[in-house]
Amino acid sequence: MFFDDHNPPHFHARYGKDNVAIEISSLRVLEGQISPRALGLAVEWASQHEAELLANWDRAKNSQPIRKIPPLA
């Protein structure tokens, strides 16, 4: 997440040189692309951490530090 990012609430995932922005509530790709396998892992992770992602979005919008979210187990 970036502190000055645009709506809707989303996060960025990177895999190698590829980058994608994924909307938190719908888990749809807003821009960019990554491999289908990497996208599947990012979506699975995000579905397990929606509340934490939204809380971090609010923190970032209020110029507060975001909290680390555990990786996919």
C-alpha positions in Angstrom: 0.0 0.0 0.0 1.0 3.5 -0.6 0.2 6.5 1.6 -1.1 8.7 -1.2 -2.9 6.0 -3.2 -6.2 6.4 -5.0 -9.6 4.8 -4.2 -10.9 2.1 -4.3 -9.1 0.5 -1.4 -6.5 -1.9 -2.9 -3.1 -3.4 -2.4 -0.2 -4.0 -4.7 1.4 -7.5 -5.3 4.7 -8.0 -7.0 6.1 -11.2 -8.5 9.4 -10.9 -10.3 9.1 -7.9 -12.5 5.3 -8.0 -12.7 3.0 -5.9 -10.5 -0.7 -5.9 -10.0 -3.2 -3.8 -8.0 -6.0 -5.8 -6.4 -9.2 -4.3 -5.0 -9.6 -5.4 -1.4 -13.4 -5.9 -1.3 -13.9 -7.6 -4.6 -10.4 -9.1 -5.1 -10.6 -8.0 -8.8 -7.5 -6.8 -10.6 -7.5 -3.1 -11.1 -4.4 -2.8 -13.1 -1.3 -4.7 -14.1 -0.8 -8.4 -14.4 1.1 -11.3 -12.8 1.2 -15.0 -13.5 -2.0 -16.8 -12.8 -0.3 -18.9 -10.0 1.0 -15.7 -8.3 -2.4 -14.0 -8.7 -4.1 -17.0 -7.1 -1.8 -16.9 -4.1 -2.3 -13.2 -3.7 -6.1 -13.5 -3.9 -6.1 -16.4 -1.4 -3.9 -14.4 1.0 -6.1 -11.3 0.7 -9.3 -13.3 1.2 -7.9 -14.4 4.6 -6.8 -10.9 5.6 -9.5 -8.6 4.3 -10.1 -6.9 7.7 -6.3 -6.3 8.2 -6.0 -4.9 4.7 -8.9 -2.5 5.2 -7.5 -1.4 8.5 -4.1 -0.8 6.9 -5.8 1.2 4.1 -7.4 3.4 6.7 -4.0 3.8 8.5 -2.2 4.7 5.3 -4.9 7.3 4.4 -4.4 8.9 7.8 -0.6 8.9 7.4 -0.2 6.3 10.1 2.2 3.4 9.8 0.7 0.2 8.4 1.0 -3.1 10.2 2.7 -6.1 8.8 0.3 -8.9 7.8 1.5 -12.5 8.0 2.2 -14.3 4.8 0.2 -17.2 3.4 0.6 -20.2 5.6 
